[in-house]
Amino acid sequence: NEREAKLAAQKQWNDDFTKMQLALRRAAVDLSSGQSITLDREEFIRSVTEGEVRRGLLQSSDLPSRSIVIERSFTGRIPQSGMEDKALPSFADVDWSHQEQPLDADAQQCLQRLKSTVQGLPVFCRKDFSVAWASGKGMDWQVHADYLRSFADTVTSALIKSMEDEYLRSCYKRDTDFEEAAHHLDIMIAKASRLVGRQVEISAVIEYFMSRCASDNSGSSSDEILVLVGPSGVGKTSLVAKASADAASTVRKNISSDTVFVPMFLGTSASSGNGKALLLSMISRLSRVY
């Protein structure tokens, strides 16, 4: 029947593969021992996947930082031959030239060297999975399903993060003025939202802003400044934040929609750590408007 035909074909392929593998390894050793040619014997020992990893990851200067390395290892009692557990050849290289089908020692050495090399690479994402060995199957189907789900989630998340980072590197340029403005605006909104009452003081601050903006529009100059005095913790910052937010809306509505408000809070960021830094940051932002 079809199943028996597949099993027979698989056995025939294993036999043919073993003969070809041994012949190529012997030829590589014989050729590399001569003086006229140098041949890497391990080329005929490494798996196809290992060759792809070496060419695509180890022989590139920039790929490691954009690569995802996932290693799956088995826990529990791991069989040492295909004779001991028929599932072993599906998960590891075995030496088909022996009836017991032991683990291929040369291939295992290559794999360990590869693992050691990859461990030292500055890869973008690294994830290790441990899966319990199931006798006769290698992996239980439910364990395998859970592993594949975690594997897919890890790769998906890493790919999304990689694309986001690449987009920011190629398209996004930091705007320190914008970041500084957003920082102080966030503080103003947070402080204003927590203030209760103080309507008399808020009205006085709004009146000050209104009079200053009106005099500026009329061409007259004024050097008056508004100073708020009070004990520490009484709520001066919250009052100014709330009054400034209300004043900005009132001034734009009643005097000039082009009026620019620049709220800044001393000592809340690197660009407002002292009076000089705060003024320089304010000038930089205003210069972009005018």
Disulfide bonds with the S-S distance in Angstrom:
none
